[in-house]
Amino acid sequence: MDRMPVSFCERPLVRKNAKMEPISAATLQKYIDLLYTYVRDDFALKLSEKFGVVIRDGRHFIVMAVFDDPTVSKPKERNPNYDESIQCLTRCFVLLAFSDTLSTFNRPWESIIFMIGDNCSVNQAIGRKLGALPFIGCASHRFQLAVNDVLANEDTLLAKIHALMKHLSTIKCRAALRKVTPLASAVRNATRWLIVFSMVERYTKLHPALQSMDHATISKHSFARFVLSESEAA
């Protein structure tokens, strides 16, 4: 519910556009609590005494904040070890999440026997913080190596699609693309295995839109030298 208050279900506009039967905030909260309790208890029964943890697809946010700290505006008065003493907030958050989850399911730290991280060094710091927790690899890196091996013979074609997507991401090309489709381009990332498939999938969706463009637009934005041939697109 995107952190909306439970009382959202009582709003006239919500009731007008939702297909669910009218329900009060108190009743909705009651069933949310019951569902949470059921899922938690069921998961606790199935959770083994020893297990591993896989960290994948973390989301990162940029937060702008103002602090009442005079030393920020007066660097000379700042402790020389100030910056080094600041811990990684991502790591701290994940540690708190681990701690809260383990306590919810009545499991000690010793229950975690290994961890497979993403492609971020923060996960290695987490492993060290948890008392030399065995860090047995980076899931994203392993998938990336496997994907590179499978798609080795298609590298030339993928490079062409990447070049097209990069060209479509320029300001003028984005404006031209928005006239024929709400979709945007997607370029591949050298460290993310999934984005290769996402890029190709996005191209297949953009291909009809590119074909619908008039000759003047294609010529003006030099699309012709990037678009794949019919045999390549097949």
Secondary structure, DSSP 8 states (H G I E B T S, - for coil): -TT--GGGGG-HHHHHH--S----HHHHHHHHHHHHHHHHHHHHHH--SSEEEE---------------HHHH-GGGS-TTHHHH---HHHHHHHHHHHHHHHHTT--GGGEEEEEE-S-HHHHHHHHHTTS--EEEEHHHHHHHHHHHHTGGGHHHHHHHHHHHHHHTSHHHHHHHHTT-S-------TT-SHHHHHHHHHHHHHHHHHHTS-HHHHHHTT-TTTS--HHHH-
